[in-house]
Amino acid sequence: MTEAQQDNRLKSRGFSRYAFALIPLVVFGGIAAIAAKMLYDQDFHGKNIAEIPSALIGTKAPSLNLQPLEGSNLPALTDEAVKGKLTLVNVFASWCIPCRDEHPILKQLAEDGRLNIVAINYKDKNENALRFLGELGNPYHAIGIDPNGKAAIDWGVYGIPESYLVAPDGTIIYKRVGPFDDISLKEGLFPAMEKALGKPVS
């Protein structure tokens, strides 16, 4: 092998090592680009993954027959607890930090006598859920426990907190993934409530 051929072979090996070393950087760059696009696709009005369409919207809500949260003095979450009422079904847990952030908004919503707010307590410990409500207050008219997540599966829960607005006839008319904020109330929940009630909501 000539000296020139040896040089070319060494250069080729060096390039291969360089290219191999770049692979992790390329992979990382691709992941970063995807993440950046997801963030970019979220506009500044809160219309992001929180407004994920649900196959359940426009269909009858899944049946509810959950055991009560012992010690809360609230009724169990059953079909009777929501029948004939405009109801917000909120999925929460004491270990969920965004649920804690959302809770003051739920308490404000509970002041509207036209809205029945109930809860599915998701994979939580009874004492922790009671402590959560004791510290932050209780906006719910009924609570059902979902220790194994079966009810959450039936409802197509994506991530908690999550809320479903159910019309008096039992049809799901709105879904919110993530905590409510002022924008999601004005652009999502309130318009859905107005449509169901036939009256302005603010």
Backbone as CSV, one residue per row, in Angstrom:
resi,resn,N_x,N_y,N_z,CA_x,CA_y,CA_z,C_x,C_y,C_z
1,MET,0.848,-1.197,0.000,0.000,0.000,0.000,0.882,1.246,0.000
2,THR,0.556,2.159,-0.888,1.372,3.364,-0.993,1.081,4.297,0.166
3,GLU,1.977,5.255,0.315,1.800,6.238,1.389,0.528,7.051,1.187
4,ALA,0.222,7.371,-0.062,-0.994,8.135,-0.362,-2.237,7.350,-0.002
5,GLN,-2.185,6.021,-0.287,-3.335,5.180,0.039,-3.529,5.068,1.544
6,GLN,-2.379,4.970,2.256,-2.460,4.918,3.711,-3.065,6.206,4.281
7,ASP,-2.645,7.334,3.731,-3.188,8.620,4.181,-4.699,8.674,3.951
8,ASN,-5.118,8.229,2.770,-6.543,8.246,2.452,-7.339,7.334,3.390
9,ARG,-6.719,6.170,3.714,-7.405,5.225,4.609,-7.542,5.813,6.011
10,LEU,-6.490,6.462,6.476,-6.534,7.097,7.791,-7.567,8.226,7.832
11,LYS,-7.601,9.005,6.750,-8.579,10.087,6.682,-10.008,9.538,6.684
12,SER,-10.187,8.399,5.953,-11.506,7.794,5.888,-11.938,7.302,7.262
13,ARG,-11.007,6.693,8.004,-11.320,6.226,9.363,-11.650,7.405,10.278
14,GLY,-10.869,8.454,10.118,-11.109,9.639,10.954,-12.466,10.242,10.677
15,PHE,-12.847,10.272,9.419,-14.159,10.820,9.059,-15.278,9.943,9.605
16,SER,-15.085,8.609,9.530,-16.111,7.689,10.036,-16.308,7.872,11.532
17,ARG,-15.181,8.020,12.259,-15.300,8.243,13.701,-16.015,9.562,13.997
18,TYR,-15.702,10.570,13.198,-16.326,11.883,13.382,-17.822,11.802,13.122
19,ALA,-18.167,11.104,12.049,-19.590,10.962,11.704,-20.333,10.173,12.783
20,PHE,-19.698,9.104,13.295,-20.311,8.298,14.337,-20.540,9.114,15.606
21,ALA,-19.572,9.982,15.907,-19.683,10.824,17.099,-20.814,11.845,16.960
22,LEU,-21.160,12.198,15.726,-22.206,13.191,15.498,-23.619,12.624,15.640
23,ILE,-23.750,11.298,15.581,-25.080,10.682,15.602,-25.894,11.103,16.828
24,PRO,-25.319,11.029,18.061,-26.113,11.467,19.217,-26.557,12.926,19.126
25,LEU,-25.692,13.769,18.571,-26.036,15.178,18.429,-27.184,15.359,17.455
26,VAL,-27.156,14.591,16.370,-28.221,14.683,15.375,-29.552,14.218,15.972
27,VAL,-29.500,13.113,16.720,-30.711,12.591,17.353,-31.272,13.612,18.349
28,PHE,-30.373,14.169,19.170,-30.801,15.162,20.144,-31.405,16.384,19.448
29,GLY,-30.763,16.796,18.353,-31.273,17.945,17.608,-32.666,17.692,17.047
30,GLY,-32.887,16.447,16.592,-34.204,16.103,16.066,-35.275,16.159,17.132
31,ILE,-34.946,15.627,18.309,-35.894,15.653,19.425,-36.183,17.089,19.832
32,ALA,-35.130,17.905,19.896,-35.302,19.309,20.273,-36.178,20.043,19.261
33,ALA,-35.998,19.717,17.986,-36.786,20.369,16.946,-38.272,20.009,17.078
34,ILE,-38.537,18.729,17.387,-39.932,18.300,17.564,-40.555,19.005,18.755
35,ALA,-39.796,19.083,19.855,-40.306,19.756,21.051,-40.567,21.232,20.775
36,ALA,-39.652,21.857,20.037,-39.810,23.277,19.720,-41.048,23.501,18.864
37,LYS,-41.283,22.584,17.913,-42.468,22.717,17.063,-43.746,22.589,17.881
38,MET,-43.740,21.660,18.849,-44.924,21.499,19.684,-45.208,22.768,20.476
39,LEU,-44.143,23.385,20.978,-44.315,24.638,21.707,-44.761,25.752,20.775
40,TYR,-44.208,25.770,19.580,-44.557,26.809,18.611,-46.014,26.699,18.192
41,ASP,-46.486,25.444,18.082,-47.860,25.222,17.651,-48.876,25.670,18.686
42,GLN,-48.440,25.838,19.925,-49.336,26.356,20.948,-49.421,27.864,20.789
43,ASP,-50.637,28.379,20.573,-50.741,29.824,20.424,-50.782,30.474,21.798
44,PHE,-50.951,31.768,21.812,-50.898,32.505,23.053,-52.267,32.658,23.702
45,HIS,-53.215,31.872,23.258,-54.570,31.960,23.800,-54.979,30.669,24.487
46,GLY,-54.004,29.858,24.847,-54.303,28.653,25.603,-54.850,27.508,24.773
47,LYS,-54.860,27.620,23.466,-55.399,26.558,22.630,-54.276,25.601,22.267
48,ASN,-53.994,24.661,23.153,-52.928,23.706,22.924,-53.454,22.314,23.201
49,ILE,-52.609,21.454,23.767,-53.077,20.095,24.015,-54.224,20.069,25.009
50,ALA,-54.433,21.177,25.727,-55.543,21.227,26.679,-56.885,21.127,25.970
51,GLU,-56.915,21.426,24.674,-58.166,21.371,23.931,-58.211,20.149,23.018
52,ILE,-57.572,19.063,23.463,-57.568,17.843,22.668,-59.000,17.377,22.411
53,PRO,-59.342,17.134,21.155,-60.698,16.657,20.876,-60.921,15.286,21.520
54,SER,-62.114,15.026,21.942,-62.442,13.740,22.544,-63.487,13.033,21.701
55,ALA,-63.276,11.736,21.526,-64.249,10.936,20.781,-65.581,10.884,21.518
56,LEU,-65.570,11.227,22.820,-66.790,11.166,23.613,-67.672,12.398,23.450
57,ILE,-67.112,13.497,22.949,-67.906,14.706,22.801,-69.045,14.455,21.800
58,GLY,-70.249,14.806,22.241,-71.420,14.558,21.410,-72.070,13.212,21.680
59,THR,-71.464,12.439,22.597,-72.035,11.140,22.953,-72.484,11.157,24.419
60,LYS,-73.227,10.152,24.809,-73.676,10.045,26.187,-72.481,9.781,27.111
61,ALA,-72.489,10.420,28.254,-71.417,10.230,29.222,-71.424,8.796,29.741
62,PRO,-70.242,8.246,30.010,-70.180,6.900,30.593,-70.936,6.848,31.917
63,SER,-71.474,5.705,32.217,-72.218,5.525,33.456,-71.310,5.714,34.664
64,LEU,-71.865,6.296,35.706,-71.113,6.547,36.936,-71.716,5.747,38.091
65,ASN,-70.871,5.000,38.746,-71.311,4.240,39.918,-70.103,4.040,40.835
66,LEU,-69.571,5.158,41.339,-68.346,5.119,42.130,-68.648,5.222,43.620
67,GLN,-67.799,4.612,44.407,-67.933,4.666,45.855,-67.609,6.070,46.364
68,PRO,-68.202,6.488,47.477,-67.946,7.836,48.001,-66.560,7.949,48.634
69,LEU,-66.119,9.173,48.793,-64.883,9.456,49.519,-65.233,9.451,51.002
70,GLU,-64.844,8.409,51.689,-65.224,8.255,53.088,-64.659,9.397,53.936
71,GLY,-65.531,9.959,54.765,-65.119,11.045,55.635,-65.402,12.417,55.071
72,SER,-65.844,12.484,53.811,-66.101,13.777,53.176,-67.523,14.272,53.404
73,ASN,-68.398,13.383,53.834,-69.815,13.707,54.022,-70.492,14.117,52.716
74,LEU,-69.915,13.702,51.615,-70.501,13.978,50.301,-71.042,12.683,49.722
75,PRO,-72.103,12.789,48.918,-72.646,11.577,48.309,-71.683,10.969,47.293
76,ALA,-71.894,9.706,47.010,-71.097,9.018,45.999,-71.403,9.588,44.618
77,LEU,-70.479,9.398,43.704,-70.687,9.874,42.335,-71.375,8.780,41.527
78,THR,-72.663,8.977,41.319,-73.472,8.031,40.554,-74.199,8.780,39.445
79,ASP,-74.898,8.040,38.620,-75.673,8.668,37.550,-76.715,9.629,38.113
80,GLU,-77.263,9.300,39.269,-78.273,10.150,39.890,-77.716,11.513,40.289
81,ALA,-76.414,11.572,40.598,-75.787,12.821,41.034,-75.654,13.832,39.895
82,VAL,-75.764,13.355,38.659,-75.592,14.253,37.514,-76.837,14.321,36.636
83,LYS,-77.803,13.459,36.880,-78.975,13.361,36.014,-79.769,14.666,35.976
84,GLY,-80.021,15.146,34.754,-80.853,16.324,34.566,-80.187,17.639,34.935
85,LYS,-78.881,17.636,35.158,-78.180,18.849,35.563,-77.012,19.131,34.616
86,LEU,-76.734,20.417,34.402,-75.531,20.784,33.682,-74.369,20.531,34.640
87,THR,-73.534,19.576,34.319,-72.545,19.074,35.275,-71.129,19.147,34.731
88,LEU,-70.215,19.598,35.581,-68.794,19.564,35.272,-68.185,18.412,36.058
89,VAL,-67.726,17.395,35.337,-67.074,16.249,35.969,-65.573,16.518,35.961
90,ASN,-65.010,16.712,37.148,-63.602,17.064,37.289,-62.817,15.874,37.842
91,VAL,-61.734,15.519,37.158,-60.876,14.419,37.605,-59.670,15.028,38.307
92,PHE,-59.468,14.663,39.576,-58.392,15.281,40.349,-57.747,14.271,41.284
93,ALA,-56.598,14.659,41.845,-55.920,13.867,42.872,-55.134,14.822,43.756
94,SER,-54.946,14.441,44.997,-54.224,15.308,45.932,-52.753,15.443,45.551
95,TRP,-52.198,14.442,44.869,-50.776,14.469,44.497,-50.525,15.256,43.211
96,CYS,-51.587,15.745,42.600,-51.491,16.465,41.321,-51.332,17.966,41.584
97,ILE,-50.147,18.495,41.295,-49.874,19.919,41.543,-50.776,20.835,40.713
98,PRO,-50.976,20.570,39.409,-51.898,21.416,38.635,-53.324,21.393,39.176
99,CYS,-53.720,20.281,39.826,-55.058,20.219,40.435,-55.162,21.248,41.561
100,ARG,-54.105,21.389,42.306,-54.070,22.377,43.390,-54.164,23.788,42.816
101,ASP,-53.467,24.022,41.702,-53.503,25.341,41.059,-54.902,25.664,40.537
102,GLU,-55.596,24.652,40.062,-56.918,24.838,39.456,-58.026,25.022,40.493
103,HIS,-57.810,24.517,41.683,-58.885,24.411,42.673,-59.601,25.735,42.981
104,PRO,-58.890,26.852,43.130,-59.610,28.111,43.393,-60.604,28.471,42.288
105,ILE,-60.277,28.112,41.051,-61.189,28.385,39.940,-62.442,27.521,40.065
106,LEU,-62.260,26.276,40.455,-63.418,25.399,40.644,-64.318,25.932,41.754
107,LYS,-63.720,26.471,42.802,-64.527,27.044,43.878,-65.339,28.236,43.378
108,GLN,-64.748,29.041,42.501,-65.489,30.170,41.922,-66.623,29.668,41.035
109,LEU,-66.345,28.647,40.240,-67.382,28.083,39.370,-68.531,27.507,40.184
110,ALA,-68.206,26.974,41.355,-69.233,26.353,42.199,-70.245,27.372,42.708
111,GLU,-69.883,28.642,42.649,-70.800,29.687,43.100,-71.945,29.910,42.115
112,ASP,-71.777,29.430,40.876,-72.834,29.519,39.876,-73.806,28.362,40.111
113,GLY,-74.952,28.667,40.631,-75.924,27.633,40.975,-76.418,26.826,39.792
114,ARG,-76.133,27.275,38.585,-76.579,26.549,37.407,-75.655,25.394,37.057
115,LEU,-74.479,25.361,37.697,-73.470,24.349,37.369,-73.277,23.389,38.539
116,ASN,-73.453,22.134,38.255,-73.259,21.054,39.230,-71.843,20.504,39.043
117,ILE,-70.974,20.686,40.036,-69.595,20.212,39.918,-69.412,18.957,40.755
118,VAL,-68.949,17.909,40.102,-68.687,16.643,40.780,-67.260,16.205,40.456
119,ALA,-66.770,15.198,41.197,-65.365,14.829,41.020,-65.157,13.328,40.975
120,ILE,-64.178,12.943,40.177,-63.613,11.606,40.208,-62.236,11.748,40.855
121,ASN,-62.077,11.152,42.024,-60.798,11.210,42.733,-59.927,10.059,42.238
122,TYR,-58.888,10.402,41.485,-58.126,9.435,40.686,-56.896,8.892,41.427
123,LYS,-56.871,7.576,41.620,-55.709,6.865,42.189,-55.107,7.616,43.372
124,ASP,-55.942,7.910,44.341,-55.531,8.726,45.480,-55.708,7.940,46.771
125,LYS,-55.088,8.422,47.821,-55.307,7.872,49.150,-56.400,8.681,49.829
126,ASN,-57.301,7.995,50.505,-58.462,8.635,51.102,-58.065,9.798,52.011
127,GLU,-57.105,9.559,52.891,-56.715,10.602,53.847,-56.079,11.807,53.155
128,ASN,-55.350,11.546,52.075,-54.723,12.649,51.336,-55.765,13.492,50.603
129,ALA,-56.769,12.830,50.047,-57.847,13.558,49.361,-58.623,14.418,50.352
130,LEU,-58.883,13.874,51.540,-59.592,14.636,52.566,-58.772,15.845,53.007
131,ARG,-57.468,15.654,53.149,-56.597,16.761,53.546,-56.577,17.846,52.463
132,PHE,-56.540,17.415,51.212,-56.556,18.332,50.067,-57.798,19.228,50.125
133,LEU,-58.956,18.614,50.318,-60.214,19.368,50.376,-60.301,20.212,51.641
134,GLY,-59.730,19.704,52.729,-59.739,20.463,53.965,-58.920,21.732,53.877
135,GLU,-57.803,21.662,53.150,-56.928,22.823,52.997,-57.473,23.828,51.994
136,LEU,-58.021,23.331,50.891,-58.386,24.202,49.772,-59.878,24.482,49.647
137,GLY,-60.685,23.737,50.389,-62.126,23.914,50.274,-62.724,22.902,49.314
138,ASN,-64.033,22.782,49.356,-64.717,21.779,48.554,-65.725,22.404,47.585
139,PRO,-65.455,22.311,46.280,-66.406,22.845,45.288,-67.386,21.784,44.775
140,TYR,-67.245,20.550,45.260,-67.969,19.428,44.666,-69.286,19.116,45.378
141,HIS,-70.261,18.677,44.590,-71.535,18.219,45.145,-71.522,16.713,45.377
142,ALA,-70.612,16.012,44.716,-70.463,14.566,44.897,-69.042,14.190,44.489
143,ILE,-68.500,13.181,45.145,-67.163,12.689,44.813,-67.192,11.167,44.768
144,GLY,-66.601,10.628,43.720,-66.449,9.182,43.621,-64.979,8.832,43.526
145,ILE,-64.570,7.781,44.215,-63.161,7.396,44.181,-62.915,6.425,43.024
146,ASP,-61.745,6.554,42.436,-61.351,5.713,41.310,-59.952,5.171,41.585
147,PRO,-59.834,4.265,42.574,-58.510,3.824,43.024,-57.697,3.090,41.974
148,ASN,-58.356,2.442,41.035,-57.651,1.665,40.013,-57.626,2.332,38.651
149,GLY,-58.273,3.488,38.535,-58.278,4.213,37.269,-59.253,3.688,36.236
150,LYS,-60.154,2.793,36.625,-61.095,2.219,35.646,-62.053,3.270,35.101
151,ALA,-62.580,4.103,35.997,-63.507,5.144,35.540,-62.802,6.120,34.617
152,ALA,-61.557,6.430,34.932,-60.783,7.348,34.091,-60.616,6.782,32.682
153,ILE,-60.412,5.486,32.598,-60.298,4.847,31.275,-61.612,4.961,30.524
154,ASP,-62.719,4.701,31.224,-64.041,4.794,30.590,-64.297,6.193,30.035
155,TRP,-63.796,7.197,30.743,-64.012,8.582,30.331,-62.952,9.078,29.347
156,GLY,-61.972,8.263,29.059,-60.937,8.664,28.105,-60.019,9.728,28.652
157,VAL,-59.725,9.636,29.950,-58.869,10.649,30.581,-57.472,10.606,29.993
158,TYR,-56.977,11.783,29.637,-55.649,11.926,29.018,-54.601,12.275,30.061
159,GLY,-54.947,13.152,30.973,-54.028,13.569,32.034,-54.765,14.489,32.983
160,ILE,-54.465,14.358,34.270,-55.223,15.158,35.235,-54.475,16.437,35.598
161,PRO,-55.226,17.489,35.985,-56.688,17.519,36.051,-57.308,17.484,34.662
162,GLU,-58.499,16.997,34.625,-59.240,16.931,33.371,-60.722,17.116,33.698
163,SER,-61.427,17.817,32.841,-62.827,18.132,33.126,-63.701,17.913,31.903
164,TYR,-64.920,17.457,32.176,-65.906,17.214,31.124,-67.184,17.949,31.487
165,LEU,-67.714,18.696,30.549,-69.000,19.351,30.757,-70.078,18.463,30.154
166,VAL,-71.031,18.070,31.008,-72.096,17.161,30.590,-73.423,17.905,30.626
167,ALA,-74.128,17.900,29.518,-75.419,18.578,29.409,-76.468,17.856,30.259
168,PRO,-77.567,18.534,30.569,-78.619,17.905,31.386,-79.141,16.592,30.804
169,ASP,-79.053,16.429,29.487,-79.532,15.176,28.884,-78.474,14.073,28.899
170,GLY,-77.309,14.379,29.524,-76.270,13.361,29.659,-75.240,13.337,28.551
171,THR,-75.285,14.305,27.636,-74.334,14.361,26.526,-73.092,15.156,26.925
172,ILE,-71.931,14.626,26.614,-70.685,15.358,26.850,-70.549,16.432,25.777
173,ILE,-70.420,17.682,26.198,-70.379,18.779,25.230,-69.056,19.547,25.229
174,TYR,-68.190,19.275,26.191,-66.912,19.994,26.250,-65.922,19.199,27.094
175,LYS,-64.655,19.288,26.719,-63.595,18.609,27.464,-62.400,19.542,27.621
176,ARG,-61.813,19.523,28.792,-60.607,20.316,29.064,-59.547,19.407,29.674
177,VAL,-58.394,19.311,29.036,-57.257,18.587,29.586,-56.337,19.601,30.236
178,GLY,-56.024,19.403,31.509,-55.189,20.356,32.222,-56.034,21.318,33.026
179,PRO,-55.385,22.157,33.829,-56.125,23.066,34.703,-56.804,24.190,33.939
180,PHE,-57.942,24.618,34.446,-58.611,25.782,33.890,-57.813,27.039,34.229
181,ASP,-57.888,28.013,33.336,-57.371,29.350,33.599,-58.378,30.341,33.023
182,ASP,-58.098,31.614,33.151,-59.059,32.624,32.692,-59.375,32.485,31.206
183,ILE,-58.358,32.195,30.416,-58.558,32.108,28.971,-59.394,30.892,28.598
184,SER,-59.085,29.739,29.205,-59.846,28.532,28.874,-61.294,28.635,29.341
185,LEU,-61.533,29.407,30.397,-62.912,29.639,30.823,-63.657,30.470,29.787
186,LYS,-63.046,31.577,29.368,-63.712,32.501,28.448,-63.863,31.925,27.055
187,GLU,-62.883,31.145,26.617,-62.906,30.652,25.245,-63.399,29.218,25.111
188,GLY,-63.518,28.510,26.233,-63.926,27.112,26.174,-65.151,26.790,26.996
189,LEU,-64.997,26.833,28.314,-66.080,26.390,29.190,-67.302,27.285,29.120
190,PHE,-67.116,28.596,29.241,-68.272,29.499,29.273,-69.102,29.435,27.991
191,PRO,-68.487,29.447,26.807,-69.301,29.312,25.586,-70.088,27.997,25.549
192,ALA,-69.465,26.920,26.050,-70.167,25.633,26.083,-71.335,25.670,27.049
193,MET,-71.128,26.330,28.187,-72.217,26.482,29.149,-73.340,27.335,28.587
194,GLU,-72.983,28.434,27.910,-73.985,29.310,27.312,-74.827,28.572,26.288
195,LYS,-74.173,27.728,25.515,-74.902,26.964,24.500,-75.893,26.008,25.158
196,ALA,-75.463,25.402,26.266,-76.329,24.440,26.952,-77.469,25.129,27.690
197,LEU,-77.170,26.293,28.270,-78.163,26.999,29.082,-79.042,27.952,28.271
198,GLY,-78.511,28.396,27.135,-79.216,29.386,26.338,-79.172,30.762,26.974
199,LYS,-78.178,30.960,27.884,-78.036,32.247,28.587,-76.558,32.597,28.674
200,PRO,-76.251,33.897,28.765,-74.856,34.317,28.911,-74.255,33.835,30.227
201,VAL,-72.968,33.516,30.178,-72.219,33.089,31.362,-70.958,33.923,31.442
202,SER,-70.621,34.400,32.629,-69.393,35.184,32.785,-68.763,34.880,34.129
